[in-house]
Amino acid sequence: MALEIIVLAAGQGKRMRSKLPKILHPLAGRPLLAHVLDTAGALAPRKVVVVHGSGAEQVRSAFADSQVEWALQAEQLGTGHAVQQALPRISQDADVLILYADVPLVRSATLKRLLDAGRDGLAVMTTQLADPTGYGRVVRQASGDVARIVEQRDASAAELALREVNAGFMATSARRLAGWLGKLTNRNAQSEYYLTDVVSLAGAEGVPVRAVKVDDPWEVAGVNSKRELAAIERQYQLKEAARLLNEAVTLADPARIDVRGELSCGTDVAIDVNCIFEGKVTLADGVRIGPNCLLRDVRIGPGTEILAFSHLEDSEIGGRCRLGPYARLRPGNSLGDEVHIGNFVEVKASRIGKGSKANHLSYIGDADVGAKVNVGAGTITCNYDGATKSRTIIEDDCFIGSDATLVAPVRIARGSYIGAGSTISKDTPPDQLTVARARQVSVPSWKPPRKKG
């Protein structure tokens, strides 16, 4: 039968103490719900139905481009009630998998095991906890099948001593699920319709209830507070660090790296501490990343070194370049091979040719810089007149003296030398020195101001 998935995402998340719906809080730079939907998508379902409630409009807006169906749980009457809201959108001939939007680390391989176990009955996911406080306890039959799941508030002393707990995920057929949901009651300590009660209902009908036990409790850990979110973030990042180490990437400290997107590395890549990678980042062979750098949506060519405290985004960087420390690439740059961008240099929407250098305290914006250009300290391209942005063209083999101001639109011709301190607002001739300074005047009678009294 075809697979259809229900994702429960309607919880209020009161313990998060935030105006942002719990399932929109970020894990590795993306909403919790996004991680669960990715895992669901890996199972190739025919349909995914998301049951939402708290912050419904905000949630739907955040996932406006997702190919999911939405079911509203206007009142929070329990997990069983939440699934009832999705049921009208589920086909009667489907296999159904129930997921939770605040449990983001579950793996698709584990869910496949759950689906296999639920083909001819009901399957529930469980794990063993040293401290099971707050979780529903799993009560087994002598055969090993699950007899029932008891929520903590309804458990006896003997049941509270059990350490195998319900992880929430379930798999069964839509027909069976519909029958059991119709029999749920709210006669319990919380006056809610528990989804876990379908276990007892299945057993009463002689339907086998199998437990799929997960060895790693983090895989089924949920997020109900900022503390739990931070703990799961660290687990996610440790797994990413382990993946990189398995791919022979050198990490100075696996506990101090954050991957908030996709990071692909070639051979002999080294990453120092406290680096953050966002979006899609590709590091070619031999790339070295210094400490405390942030890279977002960048491709870096072989042998390039990024020094400490550099911030790079939406840029293409060639091979054997050297950037930083304290370099900033804003979006839209393309750097050729062997380019140097030094300390406190900012580059935006520019192309820089092979072997060119801007080593100190400069701003290059909306510029086309040729090959073997030297940009002196303090140079800026004045690209914005308050209404429009214009481009600066610097051709090959130019030397721009320190503290030069290039007022766009302007073209610095091939081989030009620009004298230090010049303000250039007209195109320059090739292979000549151009100097544009005010006349220097000394005033012999001038006296410095003095404080009164």
FENMO-V271670 format. One record per run of one state. SS is the DSSP state (H for helix, E for strand, C for the rest). FROM is the first residue (numbers start at 1). TO is the last residue. Records with the same first field share a line. If there is no record, write none. Layout:
# FENMO-V271670
SS: FROM-TO + FROM-TO
This chain:
# FENMO-V271670
C: 1-2 + 10-13 + 17-21 + 25-25 + 28-29 + 42-46 + 53-55 + 63-68 + 73-78 + 88-94 + 101-107 + 118-121 + 129-136 + 141-145 + 151-151 + 155-156 + 161-163 + 182-196 + 205-208 + 215-216 + 221-225 + 247-249 + 252-256 + 266-269 + 272-274 + 284-287 + 290-293 + 301-304 + 307-310 + 318-321 + 324-327 + 330-332 + 336-339 + 344-345 + 349-350 + 353-356 + 361-362 + 366-366 + 370-373 + 376-379 + 383-383 + 385-388 + 390-391 + 395-398 + 401-404 + 408-409 + 413-416 + 419-422 + 425-427 + 429-432 + 435-453
E: 3-9 + 26-27 + 30-31 + 47-52 + 69-72 + 95-100 + 122-128 + 137-140 + 146-150 + 164-173 + 209-214 + 250-251 + 257-265 + 270-271 + 275-283 + 288-289 + 294-300 + 305-306 + 311-317 + 322-323 + 328-329 + 333-335 + 340-343 + 346-348 + 351-352 + 357-360 + 363-365 + 367-369 + 374-375 + 380-382 + 384-384 + 389-389 + 392-394 + 399-400 + 405-407 + 410-412 + 417-418 + 423-424 + 428-428 + 433-434
H: 14-16 + 22-24 + 32-41 + 56-62 + 79-87 + 108-117 + 152-154 + 157-160 + 174-181 + 197-204 + 217-220 + 226-246
